[in-house]
Amino acid sequence: MANGRNTPKRRNNFSSSPDIAAEATEAGRDRIGIILAVAYWVFLILTAVILGRILLIQFTWKPDPTLAKYLRPHNEKVTLVPQRGMILSHDGRLLAVSTPMYQVRMDCTVMKEENKIKKPEVEQIWLSEAEELSKGLARIYKDKTPEQYFALIKEGREKGRKYVPIGGQIDHETLQEVKALPLFRRGPNRGGIIVESLETRQYPYGALARRTIGHVRNNSSAEVARNKIGIEGKFNYALHGQEGIEWMKVTDGRRYIHNYDSAYVQPTDGNDIRTTLDIDMQDIADRALRHQIEDNMKIEGGCVILMDVETGGIRAMVNLLRDSVTNQLHETYNMAVGRIGEPGSVFKTTTLMTLLEDGKVSLSTEIPTNHGYVKGFTTDAHIYDYERENKTDKISVLHGFEISSNYVFRKLAIDAYGSSPKQMIDRLYMYKLGEAYDFDLDGFSTPTLPSPESQYWSDTDLGSVAIGYSVGETPLHIITFYNAIANKGKMMKPYLVESIEKDGKVVEMRGPTVLNGSICSRATADTLAKALNAVTTEGTGKKVKGAKCSIAGKTGTARIVLPAKYTRKSHRPYEDEQGRKQYQATFVGFFPVEQPRYSAICVVYSRLDREIFYGGTIPALTIREIVDNVYAIDKENGEVISELHSLPRWAMDGEGEESAKTAQLTRKQDKKTPTL
């Protein structure tokens, strides 16, 4: 039967048998493992490649410089300029100081587009405020009228100018006034004000001592190196300070900000310089010299030095040179330290000192007049007058000094040193008249003295040197010599810088220095002081007679050697083809005679002319004016004047401190008028 037939059962491939299921699971795991293994090796290889690339980039690969420049942030090295130190007078007043000044500019286009969108009346309101701003600017700056300022702003607005300069540089106080004006008070975005801060060097006393103080255009050490002028230049190493370094980077907004990943070196501000200058005395000397030469167009210029006798500290140094175009007097060249010339008769004092020290003469020594004739020289006409007026054929050394006789000092020098001129010349070197010793300003010229051992030495050189010719000296050399006479033979080195300071504390003390402890004996110095006093009372220096205190001094008049272009036709070193000459006229001395406190020199240089300028005229009058005013501002004198309405005398030589105070107190109590 079909139904009874044994039919085999069909195998089911999807059996849920445990063995089959296990096999399927294991096969799946094998596939996953293979995938993971492949992925592992892929990532391992990629990692190795990446690490290799990193090492390659790190140690060997160099990017394209052109491309790198655009991809890297831009860093810029900025030099940080330190605050420049101050220059002070000896009593602490500011002579030079660095301070910020401000330049105001205006963006004339602010709110212009915005006002177009709004009603036209809004733009008209802006212009009305600009008109009010113009009135304020004219009032503050005083360089334009309100109409001119308004036209400047209106034109800038019409032409789209965003950087229109307004006036000149102003200080912080004035800037606040400008910021408070209509329109500007809205600020930069709505008012258009742009303020630039500028570091400037200010000189509170203007032109006073301008050449001595010097100048710089900025606090750049390189700039000053090219323009070493005055104290500013000579002491730039102390005033300048130490520059700092800052690295800046550019942001996405094209703004520079500090790069904190780079080095930063903070600048060190400069030190202050305290000078020996007294600004009141500087003003007195400046005004006195201007008063004497300003209106005289035959004068090319002049200089004045006022020095403290005891220390050698320079209280005033004036240098006025006439502009060839405008004829105005300006401090453009330091003649006091840089201009060498034949000093003339003021040099006779060196001859007299040498003769006195060597015991060759005394002031009462008499020599024959010989009608003023010395072999090899032009006859001294003044001796003819002396012989006729006094009916004598002899003249004393003192009187020869009083009248500044060329004959007397030529003869004395030749008689005493004709056989050994080197002895006299060596003395001049001992007086420091043959060297440019260290000084607080650059440009100190080296003087010239002839040498008897030179092939150029002539038989007349000794007689010329004796009266101040054939030698070249600066005014500073001459006053240093006379200051030593006032200081009883002790020669102090002239100086301008008292100390270098930092925040009020002394970093380096400079002060007085002795050049020569004794260029002559005290007795010789006293004798010379007596002779110099006689010059101002009886001789060529009478113009200073009657000053508010006694003055000892000497006049000198010397011709100036002309440039070759003026002497080609005349063949004379002192005269051009038209017979014109230039003169150097000098007065030098010290005051008061009894107890010298200050020495002073005035040298005046003439233009080419036929007129002679004598040291006993303009220079002497200048010194007298200086003496009178310096005497009047003395603190002790001022105190007594206020009570007695007259001037006290200066302390006499030999009076002790206590006796001087007692005498002053007695005068105050007695209300008596003191003698001068």
Buried (B, 14 or more C-beta within 10 A) or exposed (E): EEEEEEEEEEEEEEEEEEEEEEEEEEEEEEEEEEEEEEEEEEEEEEEEEEEEEEEEEEEEEEEEEEEEEEEEEEEEEEEBBBBBBBBBBBEEEBBBBBBEBBBBBBBBBBBBEEBEEEEEEEBEEBBEBBBBBBBBBBEBBEEBEBEEBBEBBBEBBEEEBEEBEBBEBBEEEBBEEBBEBBBBBBEEEBBBBBBEEEEBBEBEBEEBBBBBBBBBEBBBBEEBEEBBBBBBBBBBEBBBBEBBBBBBBBEEEEEEEEBEEEEEEEBBBBBBBBBBBBBBBBBBBBBBBBEBBBEBEEBBBBBBBBBBBBBBBBBBBBBBBBEEEEEEBBBBBBBBBBBBBBBBBBBBBBBBBBBBBEEBBEBEBBBEBBEBBBEEBEBBEBBEEBBEEEEEBEBBBBBBBBBBBBBBBBBBBBBBBEEEBEEBBBBBEBBBBBEBBEBBBBBBBEBBBBBBEEEEBEEBBBBBBBBBBBBBBBBBBBBBBBBBBBBBBBBBBBBBBBBBBBEEEBEEEBEBEEBBEBBBBEEBBBBBBEBBBBBBBBBBBBBBEEBBBBBBBBBBBBBBBBEEEBBEEBEBEBBBEEEBBBBBBBBBBBBBBBBBBBBBBBBBBBBBBEEEBBBBBBBBBBBBBBBBBBBEEBEEBEEBBEEBEEBBBBBEEEBEEEEBEEBBEEBBEEEEEBEB
